[in-house]
Amino acid sequence: MAEIACRGNSLLMRFAGIDSPEVAALLNGAEIVVDREYAAPLKEGEYYVEDLKGLEVVSTEGQTLGHIGDVVEGGGGQLAEVILLSGEKRFAPFRKEFFGELSLSEGKIVLLEPWVLDQ
């Protein structure tokens, strides 16, 4: 069980069994994963990465290009890992300039600029 406290803009957590700064330092950079029922509510146009994985990537003409393997942080923003039909992996900026309509119910996302997948 964890103890949680808010201090200004920071959230402080204390976990059972983590009793020193040295042990806590071993968790530096770790991710905290929670069940969806405890996850933060989403705003319009926001999605959980897990919901994007596996989406079919299609061109504006409806041609299947591949599927989303993952969405990762790329320094300048998020990158969508697109696994092409050939099995090759490419990365495209996960931005509205490159990705258009997204339908979780249809399992598709439109790639507006397929050239970003060219090497």
N, C-alpha and C positions, 0 to 999 in steps of 0.2 A: 504494500500500500504506500502511496506517496502523500506527502504533505505539500500543499500548494499555497503560495502567497503572492499577491501582486504588490510590486513596489514601483510606483511611477509607471513607466512604459515597459517594465520588465516583469516576467513571470518567473518566480523562483520555485523550484521543485526539490523535494528531499525524498529519496527513495530508501526503503528499508534495506539495510545491509551496506549502504554507501555512507560510511561514517567519517570519512576524512577527505580533505581537498585532493590528496594524491589519488585516492580511489576514484573520486568523482572525475578527475582529469582524464581517466581512461575512457570515459563516456563522451569526451569532447568530439563533436561532429556526428554523433549518433542520431538516428532518426527516431522519433516517437510515432508509433503506429497505433491507431485506435480503430475500433469497429466503427462502421459507417454511422451507426446510430448516435455515436458520440462526436462525430466529425462536425466541423464548423459548417453552418448553413452556407449555401452557394448563392451568389448574386446572379442576375441575368447574364448569360454569356460565359459563365464560369463552369468548369467541369473538373471532376477528379481525374487524375492521370489514369487510374485504373479503368475508368469508363471509356477512355480513348483508345486503350490498347486493343488491337484486333480490328479497329474500324477499317473498312475497305476504303482505300484512297482512289478516287476517280477523277478523271479530267472533267472539264466543263462540258465535254461532249458525252460524258458518261462512260468513257473507256476505263476499265480497271487498270490501275498502275501498280498496285500492291496493297499493303496494309500497314497500319501503325504498329510498330513493335514496342515503342516506348516514347516518352517525352522526357528529355533531360535538360538540365541547366547548362547553357553554353557560354556563360560569361557575359555575352551581350543580350541574353534573353533565352527563352526556352527553344529547344530544337526538337522537332518531331523526327524520330527514327522511322524511316519508311523502308519496309522490306519489299523490294520489287518482286515481280512475278518470277524473275530469274533467281531469286534468293539473295541477290546482292543487297547490301544495306547502304542507304544514303540518308543524309540529314538535311532537313529544310527548316528554315526559321518558322516557328509556330506563331505566326502573326497574321492579322487580318489581310495584309497585302498579298499573302501567299495562299492562305486557306480560307475558303468561303463557307458555304452552307454545310452545317454539321447536323446529322440526324442520328441520334442514338437509337431511336426506334427502328430505323432502316439499317443501322450499322454502317453508315457511309459518311465520308467527309470529302468535299470537293477541293482539289488542288488547283488553284487559279493559274499558277505559273509553273507548269511541269518542267520547264527548263532548269529549275533549281535542283532537279534530281540528276542532271547531266554532270559528268565528271570533267 
